[in-house]
């Protein structure tokens, strides 16, 4: 074949040279054109993808919102020393196309920002509420003075009903952490007394609610604190942890609440201390959970590792009241219940009712 090609080129040397030159020119041009077209195509694709992603993120970003507080948010007259009308209640919202609206209530001294990690990954439409006076910007605002538990309950319920009116077609799931879980228990009592104020919740998730004074180690310490000497009081609370994990989580918690008005925290903790009964007693807890379960059977109560020495007795009593399936115990620390993946998993379970067959989380 080589000899034959050589003979042909020798006979038709001019034609062969022209053919080779033509091939070289076109191949050289193509070698530059094809990569150039590929680069342009990739750049255009990247730009379009970026525009789509930015639009998607813009539609699903976490937005700071607020409710104006009105007199018609309250069923009863307000105490003279609790001025809240005309103020604002702050919350964070991340809208999605989900048919579920998850309402998130924080623990003592915390705020909506503690739910940001979960809100960023949630499939659900989410809204996290900050209680009156617990927004960092209000810490030194004299218009936001401490209010009692009854007022807090009606403020939270007013916010829930505002969101219900805004999204009437969405199923509402209530999620409460620590004293936020206690708030849901207290709200259920309000709904029983005032049925027209019930926002019609479809499912409830309680994370480490209190059971009696024995579970109120931190809130009990704040209930008796002197807010005029915050540094000394916070140092005492910092002594509570029993291991490094607890110490790390407690340090982060104290860093957050040190930016708040401790008078609000002290008043709120004191009111909750009065709401629960003494150590070793579970009667009030089961009465309240029983009523809540009767109102909404789609409920899950998940306890952290701090409740492991209570859990056997709690579960035994719950089973005798046909509520054993409601309770679960995990191996995580109290503040680790705010983990984004754990929350996403548990919110999905309580909506589907799959928690009814799971007692212990790994």
Steps between C-alpha positions, in 0.01 A plus 500: 500500500785736577663433163174552319439831679854610417450421130169687493653805670792486260274492197253760633739704715335837436151368567618313811673808638186708452288235667736481797508882528120514489472236775755682717328838468157359579622279783688794652195724475282227648747442783446860610132529413376191683657590838386859459142387436524263797620781730220731383242226550628415849504868599143549377384185681671612823343844474151356449547256787620785722197713413264210571673417829506863615131531422430176685704609801335842493160336513611272785727726706439562870331837548470707818135585561286645778141517621349821631340431838132601515243499779283247318780244542392467864201326649524674837605843623872552545660584836581869541874434523520299175515743209518301176248664265670678214819297539621223268547127521789383283534180302700340220332343199619284213228434245496186287239335282429244774144456620634483856578804714732416793477753786807497726506620862839549675615430854570735791688811389549369147341633182405414144864497386561171681285328239688644198701180428182294476313770306780506240450133412130454578266380229217654702401864493646615834444788740689544829369735767691717747311569822420855604812671637740221401613658174861618538414845363246547780739421785543867594166627371294630792178442304559124525472429870446148642146363475330205665441151365130561426590794276772300326249223428252738339775672301624166362144390425434828320808436284385146421158621394654775285697235315192281477310784332794564267532132400151351547565197277819382669520234769654648814756302701607644835855431619615610845844469659536496881280783635373537143356151544348610832346793313315260270365314804384829647349607165286186494342610830428838345336334199278293726386813682463700175418261211456782248869590546619151405717523183426132421839333519542173309802359690715583804865429584623568855877490558599468868192649664519529877340230712541655848758708686762225469535570127522878548867518594584805288164676508482436875835675544380798295168514688682610817776707338573866561493669155689802638814285540500301174866395498484328840173327410627376163815364664283292734303357208829418326577259787200278418651283219626154597712420193681671212209469256264665746760765578552583132126528436441697820780743414343566162159547663633747759679693228167545319290604797766734640397736219139502622321682779536259792197653674285342226669165551459516878128588480430233238687230693323591822157471337584158357635384835161582651327314215658164586489286815781372723762231445384141460141590412352442155128558553481847343719396210279204409180696548624764258646256247180294519290803408740594222495145363120496508492823299762381251607131494772581245751597766858395575701573816873446464723510806877550506747285693439716809164327545630143491455452877138620471407321182406154630250643746367750244454230239333261747247765599448604139434141394237462772327803344536362146757766411820296499546551126521875553833495688853450373849521649823585316867499593558865416568788738221749569626771263583244231126456447530817290721315249372569149495137381338374819229764473438426133467130577269546798274754328459260208418215739240688700324608182491145368421340835796262458627592849220288644715189460833650615591545866877546497703707259862400440 
